[in-house]
Amino acid sequence: MDTTPESYLDLFPLDAIVYLTPDSENVLEDINPDKVYVLGGLVDESIHKQLTLRRAREQCLQTARLPIREYMVKVPNSRNYHSETLAINQVFDILCTYYETRNWPVALKAGVSSGKGYMLQEVVEE
């Protein structure tokens, strides 16, 4: 991995950049090796709701979200808490696992903690 102080907007063509945000209407169905995926870095989901989506739109970037709704279901929990907002390391782990396995349920199970209030749909049905 390389690091640089330069902006991704200066390093890559706009049409190659996909900004990952839980607020996107587009589902990430597969990882395209010709694309550059930007993982956001906002922690407080209540204060910054939809900030990453607005930022991506302002920069005319494609957006996508992980397919949590497609493979997972909300489960009852003591706090009645459900969130698709993940930490950067969780998103990175999910993407790496998916890239290796090409299996979203396996990747999501590995990266979405039970504290988020979601469980794999196939587990709930068993």
Backbone hydrogen bonds in HBPLUS format (Angstrom, degrees):
<---DONOR---> <-ACCEPTOR-->    atom                        ^
c    i                          cat <-CA-CA->   ^        H-A-AA   ^      H-
h    n   atom  resd res      DA  || num        DHA   H-A  angle D-A-AA Bond
n    s   type  num  typ     dist DA aas  dist angle  dist       angle   num
A0010-ASP N   A0007-SER O   2.97 MM   3  5.35 144.3  2.10 107.6 117.4     1
A0011-LEU N   A0007-SER O   3.24 MM   4  6.54 131.1  2.49 139.6 153.0     2
A0012-PHE N   A0008-TYR O   3.15 MM   4  6.02 151.0  2.23 150.0 151.8     3
A0016-ALA N   A0013-PRO O   2.91 MM   3  5.41 161.5  1.94 118.5 124.7     4
A0017-ILE N   A0014-LEU O   3.24 MM   3  5.44 158.4  2.29 107.3 113.6     5
A0036-VAL N   A0016-ALA O   2.68 MM  20  5.83 159.3  1.72 156.1 157.3     6
A0018-VAL N   A0036-VAL O   2.79 MM  18  6.04 160.3  1.83 163.5 163.5     7
A0038-VAL N   A0018-VAL O   2.88 MM  20  6.16 162.3  1.91 149.2 153.9     8
A0019-TYR N   A0062-GLN O   2.85 MM  43  6.16 169.3  1.86 152.8 149.3     9
A0064-ALA N   A0019-TYR O   3.18 MM  45  6.43 143.7  2.32 143.1 142.7    10
A0020-LEU N   A0038-VAL O   2.92 MM  18  5.86 167.1  1.93 156.4 160.6    11
A0021-THR N   A0064-ALA O   2.91 MM  43  6.15 157.7  1.96 156.4 163.8    12
A0024-SER N   A0021-THR O   3.21 MM   3  5.69 173.2  2.22 120.1 121.0    13
A0065-ARG N   A0026-ASN O   2.78 MM  39  6.18 138.1  1.95 153.2 166.0    14
A0028-LEU N   A0065-ARG O   2.80 MM  37  5.60 164.0  1.83 165.8 160.2    15
A0035-LYS N   A0032-ASN O   2.95 MM   3  5.49 166.7  1.97 123.1 126.1    16
A0048-HIS N   A0044-ASP O   3.23 MM   4  6.23 162.1  2.27 151.6 157.0    17
A0051-LEU N   A0048-HIS O   2.91 MM   3  5.29 162.7  1.94 140.0 138.0    18
A0054-ARG N   A0050-GLN O   2.98 MM   4  6.20 162.5  2.01 150.4 155.1    19
A0055-ARG N   A0051-LEU O   2.85 MM   4  6.04 161.4  1.89 151.7 157.2    20
A0056-ALA N   A0052-THR O   3.00 MM   4  6.15 162.5  2.03 145.1 149.4    21
A0057-ARG N   A0053-LEU O   2.98 MM   4  6.20 159.0  2.03 148.6 154.6    22
A0058-GLU N   A0054-ARG O   2.86 MM   4  6.08 159.0  1.91 153.2 158.9    23
A0059-GLN N   A0055-ARG O   3.12 MM   4  6.34 141.3  2.27 142.6 152.6    24
A0059-GLN N   A0056-ALA O   3.19 MM   3  5.13 126.0  2.50  92.5 106.2    25
A0061-LEU N   A0056-ALA O   2.91 MM   5  5.14 173.7  1.91 150.2 150.8    26
A0060-CYS N   A0057-ARG O   2.99 MM   3  4.85 160.6  2.03 104.2 109.0    27
A0068-ILE N   A0066-LEU O   2.83 MM   2  5.61 141.0  1.99  97.1  90.7    28
A0071-TYR N   A0067-PRO O   3.28 MM   4  6.45 138.5  2.46 144.3 152.6    29
A0071-TYR N   A0068-ILE O   3.27 MM   3  5.52 137.0  2.47 103.2 113.6    30
A0072-MET N   A0068-ILE O   2.75 MM   4  5.39 140.7  1.91 158.1 165.5    31
A0121-GLN N   A0071-TYR O   2.91 MM  50  5.79 174.1  1.92 142.5 142.5    32
A0073-VAL N   A0119-MET O   2.84 MM  46  5.58 158.4  1.88 158.3 161.9    33
A0119-MET N   A0073-VAL O   2.99 MM  46  5.58 150.1  2.08 149.8 159.0    34
A0075-VAL N   A0117-GLY O   2.98 MM  42  5.62 159.3  2.02 140.7 143.7    35
A0080-ASN N   A0077-ASN O   3.03 MM   3  5.21 156.4  2.09 109.9 117.5    36
A0083-SER N   A0116-LYS O   2.96 MM  33  5.26 151.6  2.04 147.5 150.7    37
A0090-GLN N   A0087-ALA O   3.02 MM   3  5.26 122.9  2.36 102.1 116.7    38
A0091-VAL N   A0087-ALA O   3.06 MM   4  6.45 162.3  2.09 159.1 163.6    39
A0092-PHE N   A0088-ILE O   2.86 MM   4  6.06 165.0  1.88 156.0 160.8    40
A0093-ASP N   A0089-ASN O   2.91 MM   4  6.01 159.0  1.95 141.3 147.2    41
A0094-ILE N   A0090-GLN O   2.90 MM   4  6.12 158.8  1.95 150.4 156.2    42
A0095-LEU N   A0091-VAL O   2.91 MM   4  6.13 166.8  1.92 155.1 158.3    43
A0096-CYS N   A0092-PHE O   2.90 MM   4  6.11 161.3  1.93 152.1 157.5    44
A0097-THR N   A0093-ASP O   2.89 MM   4  6.02 163.8  1.92 149.6 154.3    45
A0098-TYR N   A0094-ILE O   2.83 MM   4  6.00 160.4  1.87 151.0 157.1    46
A0099-TYR N   A0095-LEU O   2.88 MM   4  6.00 160.2  1.91 146.3 152.2    47
A0100-GLU N   A0096-CYS O   3.03 MM   4  6.26 150.3  2.12 144.9 152.3    48
A0101-THR N   A0097-THR O   2.87 MM   4  6.01 157.9  1.92 151.5 157.8    49
A0102-ARG N   A0098-TYR O   2.51 MM   4  4.81 152.7  1.58 143.4 150.1    50
A0107-ALA N   A0103-ASN O   3.05 MM   4  6.28 164.1  2.08 153.7 158.8    51
A0108-LEU N   A0104-TRP O   2.77 MM   4  5.87 170.5  1.78 166.9 168.5    52
A0109-LYS N   A0105-PRO O   2.94 MM   4  5.94 158.2  1.99 144.8 151.2    53
A0110-ALA N   A0106-VAL O   3.13 MM   4  6.27 151.1  2.21 142.5 149.8    54
A0111-GLY N   A0107-ALA O   3.10 MM   4  6.29 136.0  2.30 140.0 151.7    55
A0111-GLY N   A0108-LEU O   3.17 MM   3  5.09 127.7  2.45  92.4 106.0    56
A0112-VAL N   A0108-LEU O   2.82 MM   4  5.53 159.9  1.86 156.2 156.2    57
A0116-LYS N   A0113-SER O   3.08 MM   3  5.83 169.7  2.09 121.3 124.6    58
A0117-GLY N   A0114-SER O   3.06 MM   3  5.70 167.4  2.08 119.2 123.3    59
A0123-VAL N   A0120-LEU O   3.10 MM   3  5.39 132.5  2.33 104.8 117.0    60
A0124-VAL N   A0120-LEU O   3.26 MM   4  6.62 155.2  2.33 152.4 159.0    61
A0125-GLU N   A0121-GLN O   3.09 MM   4  6.35 151.2  2.18 150.8 158.6    62
A0126-GLU N   A0123-VAL O   3.30 MM   3  5.37 144.8  2.43  97.8 107.3    63
